[in-house]
Amino acid sequence: MGKKLFVGNLSYNVGDSDLQQLFAAHGSVASAQVIMDRDSGRSKGFGFVEMGSEQEAQAAIAALNGAALDGRNVTVSEARAQEGRGGGGRGPFGGAGRGGGGRRY
């Protein structure tokens, strides 16, 4: 199983294929994806790369963390599991995202 990496501080001009090529120099790349904004269609400035092995992932982190790409120094680290975003609950004591609320007696 591969190792997923987080790549941050990307230029808005960087695409999936750019990440693929950059990381391919350090091992086999299973996938490379720049995260896009749903509304504007523009890059959010970060992405994920899945390397073929733990060793290749560590080599990529060591070589590319802080490296310049399209005029910006990118950050590369191991991806962490997404934490819950919270909010959105509509229980008996208030609305979602409106603050306060609660029962009125």
matplotlib code that plots the C-alpha trace (Angstrom):
import matplotlib.pyplot as plt

x = [0.0, 1.2, 1.8, -0.3, 1.5, 0.1, 1.5, 0.8, 1.6, 1.1, 0.9, -2.5, -0.9, 0.2, -1.9, -2.1, 0.4, 2.9, 2.7, 3.0, 6.2, 7.8, 7.3, 8.1, 11.8, 11.6, 9.7, 6.5, 3.5, 0.1, -1.9, -1.4, -4.3, -4.5, -7.6, -9.9, -12.5, -16.0, -17.4, -14.6, -12.8, -9.5, -6.8, -7.1, -3.3, -2.8, -3.0, -2.2, 0.3, 0.3, 3.7, 4.2, 6.0, 6.9, 10.6, 9.6, 7.4, 10.1, 12.6, 10.1, 9.5, 13.2, 13.9, 10.9, 9.8, 10.7, 11.6, 10.7, 7.9, 6.5, 7.9, 6.7, 8.3, 6.1, 5.5, 5.4, 4.4, 2.6, -1.2, -3.3, -6.8, -9.4, -10.9, -14.6, -15.7, -18.4, -21.5, -24.5, -26.4, -30.0, -31.0, -33.8, -31.6, -30.7, -30.1, -26.9, -24.3, -26.6, -25.1, -27.2, -30.7, -32.0, -35.4, -37.5, -39.8]
y = [0.0, 3.5, 6.4, 9.6, 13.0, 16.5, 19.2, 22.8, 26.3, 25.5, 28.2, 28.4, 27.5, 24.0, 21.1, 17.4, 16.6, 19.0, 17.3, 13.9, 14.9, 16.5, 13.5, 10.9, 11.8, 10.3, 7.1, 5.7, 8.0, 6.2, 9.4, 13.2, 15.6, 19.4, 20.2, 22.6, 25.0, 23.8, 27.2, 29.0, 26.0, 27.5, 25.6, 25.8, 25.9, 22.4, 18.8, 15.2, 12.7, 9.0, 7.4, 3.7, 2.9, 4.4, 4.7, 6.6, 8.9, 9.7, 10.4, 12.8, 14.6, 15.0, 16.2, 18.4, 20.0, 23.6, 23.2, 26.0, 25.2, 27.9, 30.6, 29.3, 27.1, 24.1, 22.1, 18.3, 16.1, 12.9, 13.4, 13.1, 11.7, 14.4, 15.6, 16.0, 19.5, 19.7, 22.0, 21.2, 19.6, 20.6, 19.4, 20.7, 23.5, 25.8, 26.2, 25.3, 28.1, 30.8, 30.9, 31.1, 29.9, 27.4, 27.1, 30.1, 29.7]
z = [0.0, -0.8, 1.4, 1.0, 1.2, 1.7, -0.6, 0.5, -0.6, -4.3, -6.9, -8.5, -11.8, -10.7, -11.9, -11.3, -14.0, -12.5, -9.2, -10.9, -12.7, -9.6, -7.4, -10.0, -9.7, -6.2, -6.8, -8.3, -8.0, -7.6, -7.8, -7.8, -7.3, -6.8, -4.8, -6.7, -5.4, -6.2, -7.0, -8.8, -10.3, -9.2, -7.2, -3.4, -3.2, -1.9, -3.1, -2.3, -3.8, -3.2, -3.4, -4.1, -0.8, 2.6, 1.5, -1.6, 0.4, 2.9, 0.1, -1.5, 1.8, 2.4, -1.1, -1.8, 1.5, 1.1, -2.6, -5.0, -7.5, -9.8, -7.6, -4.2, -1.6, -1.2, 2.0, 1.9, 4.8, 5.5, 5.0, 8.2, 8.4, 7.9, 11.2, 11.6, 10.7, 13.3, 13.0, 10.9, 13.8, 14.2, 17.6, 19.9, 21.3, 18.4, 14.7, 12.9, 12.8, 14.2, 17.7, 20.8, 20.2, 22.7, 24.1, 25.1, 28.0]

ax = plt.figure().add_subplot(projection="3d")
ax.plot(x, y, z, "-o")
ax.set_aspect("equal")
plt.show()
